[in-house]
Amino acid sequence: MTRFSLVCQEALCGFRGQKMRIMKHLEWPTLAMLAACYGLWFVSGLVVWPQFPLLALVLMALAAALHSSLQHEALHGHPTRDAALNELLVSLPLGVFYPYRRFRQMHLAHHNDERLTDPYDDPESWYRSAVTWRRLGAPLRFLLTLNNTLAGRLILGPGLMVAGFLATEPGRLRRGERGVRRAWLNHAAGLAVLAVIVVGAMGIHPLAWLAVAYAGLSVIAIRTFCEHRWERDPDGRTVIVEKGGVFGLLFLNNNLHLVHHKRPRAPWYQLPALYRQDRAAWQRRNGGYVFSSYWAIFRAFAFRAKEPVVHPEWRTGETVVPVHGGSFHPAGAPTGPQIGCNAVVPAKPDQD
């Protein structure tokens, strides 16, 4: 056997071994959900749209919301152990507005439970610092106050999120922040493919598709509205919604959000069993921050603010923290000294 033949054989064996490792650790429920998501989206656009355009847009908005949940799974290491493959599986940007890699950067920073709800350090916090609040104009204060009702969050929340995010990204690009340029280049390529499919093949007007993406974010806002609150104990900051119903499926069981935060490597389909194993302990752990269903949240907060906009304990001093651009909203700064707040309570995810 020649040396060339030996090299080819070794390469083939290596490829087969890698393929077997990937197949061994594939999470088939997540792959099935990916297939269902893309299937719903394509059927809605290619088959339903010509006959029932409004129904098609509603179904595509639901698919966009489910796709966001699947992107969340991918950034946490699912359905394979290959991060590049996971990214590829969710790379078509059905939700339009956020590059996947930027979402991944911000969301993993959000998983620092010690800083959950911090107006600067938590990229997904809706709280504002006292200093920022005093400097806001009356119209924006009014919008943010409405945004703290569930009705306001569904109508205004996506617009506030996207506007704040897009306002800060040019600064990050100018400063050459790590990974931002590549994230946007990848996103631009995905948007080009999406445009060919949506406008070219499906014949859907770009403005109609933007409305679909906005509606998808509104659906996700049902989950995120009560997801976190301020509490001194970090475990008490994260909600449990016991009966997710159809929303639980769209959100891939992230209604059990405390379980996800404490077991972030667990796939979505294991979360209900983890919760059922010790329901009482989970509820003690988060101080009883529990809702029976999303309908209970609708009843409680549809037109009533869940909490004040200004963070009740953190960032209450007079000193302004240097702001270098936010994430989901126009506030943000690198992790730095706390201002007018108590000491951080240590918080770690459970061992998987």
NORMO-V922005 format. One record per residue. N is the residue number from 1. RES is the residue in three letters. SS is DSSP state (h for helix, s for strand, l for the rest). PSI is psi as a letter, one per 30 degrees, with the letter a starting at -180 (none if undefined). D_CENTER is the distance of its C-alpha to the mean C-alpha in whole Angstrom. Layout:
n->(N/N)
res->(RES/RES)
ss->(SS/SS)
psi->(PSI/PSI)
d_center->(D_CENTER/D_CENTER)
This chain:
n->(1/2/3/4/5/6/7/8/9/10/11/12/13/14/15/16/17/18/19/20/21/22/23/24/25/26/27/28/29/30/31/32/33/34/35/36/37/38/39/40/41/42/43/44/45/46/47/48/49/50/51/52/53/54/55/56/57/58/59/60/61/62/63/64/65/66/67/68/69/70/71/72/73/74/75/76/77/78/79/80/81/82/83/84/85/86/87/88/89/90/91/92/93/94/95/96/97/98/99/100/101/102/103/104/105/106/107/108/109/110/111/112/113/114/115/116/117/118/119/120/121/122/123/124/125/126/127/128/129/130/131/132/133/134/135/136/137/138/139/140/141/142/143/144/145/146/147/148/149/150/151/152/153/154/155/156/157/158/159/160/161/162/163/164/165/166/167/168/169/170/171/172/173/174/175/176/177/178/179/180/181/182/183/184/185/186/187/188/189/190/191/192/193/194/195/196/197/198/199/200/201/202/203/204/205/206/207/208/209/210/211/212/213/214/215/216/217/218/219/220/221/222/223/224/225/226/227/228/229/230/231/232/233/234/235/236/237/238/239/240/241/242/243/244/245/246/247/248/249/250/251/252/253/254/255/256/257/258/259/260/261/262/263/264/265/266/267/268/269/270/271/272/273/274/275/276/277/278/279/280/281/282/283/284/285/286/287/288/289/290/291/292/293/294/295/296/297/298/299/300/301/302/303/304/305/306/307/308/309/310/311/312/313/314/315/316/317/318/319/320/321/322/323/324/325/326/327/328/329/330/331/332/333/334/335/336/337/338/339/340/341/342/343/344/345/346/347/348/349/350/351/352)
res->(MET/THR/ARG/PHE/SER/LEU/VAL/CYS/GLN/GLU/ALA/LEU/CYS/GLY/PHE/ARG/GLY/GLN/LYS/MET/ARG/ILE/MET/LYS/HIS/LEU/GLU/TRP/PRO/THR/LEU/ALA/MET/LEU/ALA/ALA/CYS/TYR/GLY/LEU/TRP/PHE/VAL/SER/GLY/LEU/VAL/VAL/TRP/PRO/GLN/PHE/PRO/LEU/LEU/ALA/LEU/VAL/LEU/MET/ALA/LEU/ALA/ALA/ALA/LEU/HIS/SER/SER/LEU/GLN/HIS/GLU/ALA/LEU/HIS/GLY/HIS/PRO/THR/ARG/ASP/ALA/ALA/LEU/ASN/GLU/LEU/LEU/VAL/SER/LEU/PRO/LEU/GLY/VAL/PHE/TYR/PRO/TYR/ARG/ARG/PHE/ARG/GLN/MET/HIS/LEU/ALA/HIS/HIS/ASN/ASP/GLU/ARG/LEU/THR/ASP/PRO/TYR/ASP/ASP/PRO/GLU/SER/TRP/TYR/ARG/SER/ALA/VAL/THR/TRP/ARG/ARG/LEU/GLY/ALA/PRO/LEU/ARG/PHE/LEU/LEU/THR/LEU/ASN/ASN/THR/LEU/ALA/GLY/ARG/LEU/ILE/LEU/GLY/PRO/GLY/LEU/MET/VAL/ALA/GLY/PHE/LEU/ALA/THR/GLU/PRO/GLY/ARG/LEU/ARG/ARG/GLY/GLU/ARG/GLY/VAL/ARG/ARG/ALA/TRP/LEU/ASN/HIS/ALA/ALA/GLY/LEU/ALA/VAL/LEU/ALA/VAL/ILE/VAL/VAL/GLY/ALA/MET/GLY/ILE/HIS/PRO/LEU/ALA/TRP/LEU/ALA/VAL/ALA/TYR/ALA/GLY/LEU/SER/VAL/ILE/ALA/ILE/ARG/THR/PHE/CYS/GLU/HIS/ARG/TRP/GLU/ARG/ASP/PRO/ASP/GLY/ARG/THR/VAL/ILE/VAL/GLU/LYS/GLY/GLY/VAL/PHE/GLY/LEU/LEU/PHE/LEU/ASN/ASN/ASN/LEU/HIS/LEU/VAL/HIS/HIS/LYS/ARG/PRO/ARG/ALA/PRO/TRP/TYR/GLN/LEU/PRO/ALA/LEU/TYR/ARG/GLN/ASP/ARG/ALA/ALA/TRP/GLN/ARG/ARG/ASN/GLY/GLY/TYR/VAL/PHE/SER/SER/TYR/TRP/ALA/ILE/PHE/ARG/ALA/PHE/ALA/PHE/ARG/ALA/LYS/GLU/PRO/VAL/VAL/HIS/PRO/GLU/TRP/ARG/THR/GLY/GLU/THR/VAL/VAL/PRO/VAL/HIS/GLY/GLY/SER/PHE/HIS/PRO/ALA/GLY/ALA/PRO/THR/GLY/PRO/GLN/ILE/GLY/CYS/ASN/ALA/VAL/VAL/PRO/ALA/LYS/PRO/ASP/GLN/ASP)
ss->(l/l/h/h/h/h/h/h/h/h/h/h/h/h/h/h/h/h/h/h/h/h/h/h/l/l/l/h/h/h/h/h/h/h/h/h/h/h/h/h/h/h/h/h/h/h/h/h/h/h/h/l/h/h/h/h/h/h/h/h/h/h/h/h/h/h/h/h/h/h/h/h/h/h/h/l/l/l/l/l/l/l/h/h/h/h/h/h/h/l/l/l/l/l/l/l/l/l/l/h/h/h/h/h/h/h/h/h/h/h/l/l/h/h/h/l/l/l/l/l/l/l/l/l/l/l/l/s/l/h/h/h/h/h/h/l/l/h/h/h/h/h/h/h/h/h/h/l/l/h/h/h/h/h/h/h/h/h/h/h/h/h/h/h/h/h/h/h/h/h/h/h/h/h/h/l/l/l/l/h/h/h/h/h/h/h/h/h/h/h/h/h/h/h/h/h/h/h/h/h/h/l/l/l/l/h/h/h/h/h/h/h/h/h/h/h/h/h/h/h/h/h/h/h/l/l/l/s/l/l/l/l/l/h/h/h/h/s/l/s/s/s/s/l/h/h/h/h/h/h/l/l/l/l/l/l/h/h/h/h/h/h/l/l/l/l/l/h/h/h/h/h/h/h/h/h/h/l/h/h/h/h/h/h/h/l/l/l/l/s/s/s/s/h/h/h/h/h/h/h/h/l/l/l/l/l/l/l/l/s/l/l/l/l/l/l/l/l/l/l/l/l/l/l/l/l/l/l/l/l/l/l/l/l/l/l/l/l/l/l/l/l/l/l/l/l/l/l/l/l/l/l)
psi->(k/l/e/e/e/e/e/e/e/e/e/e/e/e/e/e/e/e/e/e/e/e/e/e/g/k/j/e/e/e/e/e/e/e/e/e/e/e/e/e/e/e/e/e/e/e/e/e/e/e/e/i/e/e/e/e/e/e/e/e/e/e/e/e/e/e/e/e/e/e/e/e/e/e/f/g/g/l/g/l/g/j/e/e/e/e/e/e/f/g/f/j/i/e/f/e/e/k/k/e/e/e/e/e/e/e/e/e/e/f/g/j/f/f/g/k/f/k/f/e/f/j/f/g/k/f/l/l/l/e/e/e/e/f/f/k/l/e/e/e/e/e/e/e/e/e/f/g/l/e/e/e/e/e/e/e/e/e/e/e/e/e/e/e/e/f/f/f/e/e/e/e/e/e/f/h/k/k/f/e/e/e/e/e/e/e/e/e/e/e/e/e/e/e/e/e/e/e/e/e/e/f/g/k/k/e/e/e/e/e/e/e/e/e/e/e/e/e/e/e/f/e/e/f/e/g/e/l/l/k/k/e/k/e/f/g/f/k/l/k/j/e/j/f/b/e/e/e/e/e/g/h/g/g/f/i/e/e/e/e/e/f/i/f/f/k/l/e/f/f/e/e/e/e/e/f/e/i/e/e/e/e/e/e/e/g/g/g/i/k/k/e/l/f/e/e/e/e/e/e/g/e/g/k/k/e/l/l/e/k/k/f/f/k/h/f/a/f/k/k/k/k/k/g/k/a/d/f/l/i/k/l/l/l/k/a/k/l/j/h/l/l/k/k/k/k/k/k/l/l/k/none)
d_center->(54/53/51/49/48/47/45/43/44/42/39/39/39/36/34/35/34/30/30/31/29/26/27/28/24/22/20/22/20/17/19/20/17/16/20/20/17/18/22/21/19/23/25/24/24/28/29/28/28/31/33/30/28/26/25/24/22/20/20/18/16/15/15/12/10/11/10/7/7/9/8/6/9/11/10/11/14/15/17/19/20/20/17/19/19/16/14/17/16/13/15/16/13/14/11/13/12/10/11/10/12/11/7/8/11/9/6/10/12/10/11/15/16/19/17/14/15/17/17/18/16/13/11/9/12/14/17/20/22/26/27/24/25/29/28/26/28/29/27/24/25/25/22/20/22/22/18/18/20/18/20/19/15/15/18/17/14/12/15/15/12/13/16/16/13/16/19/18/17/21/22/20/22/25/25/24/21/20/18/17/20/20/16/17/20/18/16/20/21/18/19/23/22/20/23/26/24/23/26/29/29/27/29/26/26/24/23/23/20/18/19/17/14/14/15/12/10/12/12/8/10/12/10/9/12/14/11/13/17/19/21/24/23/19/19/20/17/15/15/17/17/20/20/17/19/18/15/15/15/13/10/12/13/10/13/15/12/15/16/13/13/16/16/13/15/16/15/14/17/19/17/19/22/21/21/24/26/26/25/27/26/23/23/26/23/21/24/24/21/21/21/22/20/18/21/22/20/21/24/24/22/22/24/24/22/20/21/23/21/22/21/24/25/23/24/27/30/32/31/28/26/26/23/22/19/15/12/10/14/17/18/17/20/20/21/24/27/26/27/29/27/28/28/24/24/24/21/20/18/21/22/21)
